[in-house]
Amino acid sequence: MHATGSAKGWGAEGGSAGARAPGSASSNPRRLLAAVALVIIGGMWTYTAWTIHDLRRHATDNARHDAASLLSTTERAIARDIELYDLSLQTVSSRMLLPALEGVSPEVRQLALFDRVSQARGYGSILVLDAAGRAYLDSSSVVPRRLDGSDRLYFTHHRDDPKSGLFIGRPWRTRLSGREMIPLSRRFSYADGTFAGVIVGAIELSYFREVFDRLKGDSAFTVSLDFSDGSVVMNSGALPVADDAQGLRHSQQVEPWPLTLSVFLPASAIERAWRPQSQFVIALASFLSLAILGVLVLLHREFTRRERAEHQALEAQDERSGSPPPMR
């Protein structure tokens, strides 16, 4: 009897251990699968964060490259225009006192003094003012238009400074045409060095705007041309860019003149270059994360179903063998 009771007790303990074994064994795969899923999801979101950072960095680098390229191209265009116009002023200055021009007709003198550069689109006429500031030669007319520039800064500057070269004045609206222009002027002197007058021309601001718009194309850049002392000449936008505006700025002096060229790209334009791609990456990572979690839930349910099936099978086996049901 004692032996039989021991055997029954051993069988009951064995049955109980057998009932717990499947649940205990199945908990390890669950933990392993959960750990693997968390590692995969964590790694995927780490890669997503790195990808977004790389997209942003790449967009910023591209914006800097485009800004530098636009700045360099625009600076060369502005410098070339000023240089060409200045050559026309120097031509007039060097020919003004040629003995060969004395006594010639006004038509011949005009043809000899003025080249066709001043007649190009965007360039203003060249006028020659005497020592009193009155115009007496005009590149656009044999009979010069009546103009008194004695009160203009370009005239007083050259009158008071014998060593001045090309002078680029502040933008002003001309008295002859009413257009906004930037004056460019040079002094000319008699043989003894005394002040003889001023040769003055101008470039239209609208011409510079056309150059800026053509070079920047449909980009969101704003191009500005300022004097080195900070006073604004013009910009390609409808309004000047605020000093505290967020974005990318690059500046460069238009050598050798006191002009500074600047380009500005708002931060919103840079964000538009990388945000759509980042949103796609985030959406893809979210979808994959949900898919992994969905598979994990399905596997959890499958493990639970198998545990129940194994437990029911053990209970049925114990009933057939006459053993009491395992304790839960």
Secondary structure by P-SEA (a helix, b strand, c coil): caaaaaaaaaaaaaaaaaaaaaaaaaaaaaaaaaaaaaaaaaaaaaaaaaaaaaaaaaaaaaaaaaaaaaaaaaaaaaaaaaaaaaaaaaaaaaaccccccccccaaaaaaaccccccccccbbbbbbbcccccccccccccccccccccccaaaaaaaacccccbbbbcbbbbccccbbbbbbbcccccccccccbbbbbbbbaaaaaaaaaaaaccccbbbbbbcccccccccccccccccccbbbbbbbbcccccbbbbbbbcaaaaaaacaaaaaaaaaaaaaaaaaaaaaaaaaaaaaaaaaaaaaaaaaaaaaaaccccccc
